[in-house]
Amino acid sequence: MGDIELQEEEREVLLSIYDGDPAFKQPSQTSFQYKFGEDDSPKSFLLELSWGPTYPTDKPAINMDTFYNKHVAQHVKDRVLAVVSEEAEQYLGSAMTYTLFEFVKEKLDEIVADQLESSTTEVTETISKVVISDAQDFESSKKAPKKEQLSKSQKRKQWDRVDAKGDRPRGFDWVDVVKHLSQTGSKQETELPSPSAS
């Protein structure tokens, strides 16, 4: 049986095994992807295996440089590539895509053991670089704000409005009831008829 016939047979087997599995995808006739770990977990990644024209006589191309893997530390990607490549060596000449995916599932915790810490460190380093460079740009572009120029009498008036702590005195916005009523008059005067009318 030639490589092409073996590929056709393996493709059919993979599609039947992973039918309905949301983690499995087939982007092309000779390319297969499997997502390991939970969605949005820092320890999840996508492994892509692509068959060349001489697969399974030769190993498949192993790819970790997908957009989904942007959060995965480079040394973890390198470890996945090395482990999968080493495992593929023993299956040369036979169908190995399913076997490699299952191997990674079994070794997942071991492979991504230090992913969380390294990812956090890289993000922290990146953020500190961004913050430092932004601060330098900000200082160079920052102009000193103009202070409002007040005369001595304006300053004195402001100080007279507040106490020693800088707070306004209690009741500064209260309405003087007597003054208010003397200006508006009481309701009783307007509602009562005058005594001369009767």
C-alpha positions in Angstrom: 0.0 0.0 0.0 1.4 3.5 -1.0 1.6 6.6 1.2 -1.4 8.1 -0.5 -3.6 5.1 0.2 -2.4 5.1 3.9 -3.2 8.8 4.2 -6.7 8.3 2.8 -7.4 5.4 5.2 -6.0 7.3 8.2 -8.0 10.4 7.3 -11.2 8.4 7.3 -10.3 6.8 10.7 -9.5 10.2 12.3 -12.8 11.7 11.1 -14.8 8.8 12.5 -12.9 8.8 15.8 -13.1 12.6 16.4 -16.6 13.1 14.9 -18.4 15.5 17.2 -15.2 16.4 19.2 -15.1 20.2 19.3 -11.3 20.2 20.1 -10.5 18.5 16.7 -10.3 20.4 13.4 -9.2 19.5 9.9 -8.2 22.8 8.2 -7.1 20.9 5.0 -6.9 17.4 3.6 -3.5 16.8 5.1 -3.6 19.1 8.1 -5.1 18.2 11.5 -5.4 20.3 14.7 -6.3 19.3 18.3 -6.8 21.7 21.2 -5.5 20.5 24.5 -6.7 21.9 27.9 -9.8 24.0 28.7 -10.7 27.1 26.7 -9.2 30.4 28.0 -6.9 28.4 30.3 -3.2 29.6 30.3 -2.2 26.0 30.0 -4.3 25.2 26.9 -2.7 25.1 23.4 -3.4 24.0 19.8 -1.2 21.3 18.2 -1.2 21.1 14.4 0.1 18.1 12.5 0.5 18.3 8.7 1.2 15.4 6.5 3.8 15.7 3.8 3.6 13.7 0.5 5.7 10.9 2.0 3.8 10.6 5.3 3.6 8.1 7.1 7.1 7.0 5.9 8.3 10.4 7.2 7.1 12.3 10.3 4.3 14.9 10.0 5.2 18.6 10.3 4.5 19.7 13.8 3.3 23.2 14.3 2.8 25.2 17.5 2.9 28.7 15.8 -0.9 29.3 15.6 -2.7 32.4 16.7 -4.4 30.4 19.5 -0.9 29.7 21.0 0.1 33.3 21.4 -0.1 33.0 25.2 2.1 29.9 25.3 5.7 30.5 26.5 8.4 29.7 23.8 10.2 27.1 25.9 6.8 25.2 26.3 6.3 25.3 22.6 9.8 24.0 22.0 9.2 21.2 24.6 5.9 20.2 22.8 7.7 20.1 19.5 10.6 18.0 20.9 8.4 15.5 22.8 6.0 15.0 19.8 8.8 14.7 17.3 10.6 12.1 19.5 7.4 10.1 20.0 6.8 10.2 16.2 10.1 8.5 15.5 8.9 5.2 16.8 5.8 5.1 14.6 7.5 5.8 11.2 5.8 3.8 8.5 2.4 3.5 10.3 -0.5 5.8 11.0 0.5 8.0 13.9 -1.7 11.2 14.1 -4.2 9.7 16.5 -1.4 8.2 18.6 0.4 11.5 18.8 -2.7 13.4 19.8 -3.4 10.8 22.5 0.2 10.8 23.7 0.0 14.6 24.2 -3.3 14.2 26.1 -1.6 11.8 28.5 1.5 13.9 29.0 -0.4 17.3 29.1 0.2 18.1 32.8 3.9 17.2 32.5 4.4 19.2 29.3 2.8 22.5 30.5 3.8 22.2 34.1 5.6 25.5 34.3 3.5 27.4 31.6 1.5 29.5 34.0 4.5 30.9 35.9 6.5 31.7 32.8 3.6 33.2 31.0 2.8 35.5 33.9 6.5 36.5 34.2 6.7 37.4 30.4 3.5 39.4 30.6 4.7 41.3 33.7 8.0 42.0 31.9 6.2 43.2 28.8 3.8 45.4 30.9 6.7 47.0 32.8 8.5 47.8 29.5 5.3 49.4 28.1 4.7 51.4 31.3 8.3 52.6 31.4 8.3 53.7 27.8 4.9 55.3 28.1 6.1 57.3 31.1 9.1 58.6 29.2 6.9 59.6 26.3 4.4 61.2 28.6 7.1 63.3 30.4 8.6 64.6 27.2 5.2 65.6 25.8 3.7 66.9 29.1 3.4 70.7 29.3 3.2 72.4 32.7 -0.4 73.4 33.3 -0.9 77.1 33.8 -1.8 78.1 37.3 -4.8 80.4 37.7 -3.4 83.8 38.7 -5.4 85.4 41.6 -5.0 88.8 43.1 -4.4 89.2 46.8 -8.0 90.2 47.4 -9.3 87.2 45.5 -7.1 84.9 47.6 -8.2 86.6 50.8 -11.8 86.2 49.9 -11.3 82.4 49.2 -9.6 82.0 52.6 -12.5 83.8 54.3 -14.9 81.3 52.8 -13.2 78.2 54.4 -12.1 77.2 57.9 -8.5 76.2 58.9 -9.0 72.7 57.4 -10.1 74.0 54.1 -13.7 73.0 54.6 -16.7 75.4 54.3 -18.4 76.2 57.6 -21.5 74.1 58.6 -24.6 75.6 57.1 -23.0 77.7 54.5 -25.8 76.9 52.0 -28.7 77.0 54.5 -31.6 79.3 53.8 -32.3 82.0 56.4 -36.0 81.2 57.1 -36.8 84.6 58.6 -35.1 86.5 55.8 -36.8 84.3 53.2 -40.3 84.8 54.6 -39.8 88.5 55.0 -39.0 88.7 51.3 -41.8 86.5 50.1 -44.5 87.1 52.7 -46.6 84.4 54.3 -49.4 82.5 52.6 -52.0 83.5 55.2 -51.9 87.2 54.2 -52.7 86.5 50.6 -55.5 83.9 51.2 -57.5 85.7 53.9 -60.1 88.3 52.7 -59.6 91.8 54.0 -62.0 92.9 57.0 -63.4 95.9 55.1 -64.9 93.7 52.4 -67.6 92.1 54.6 
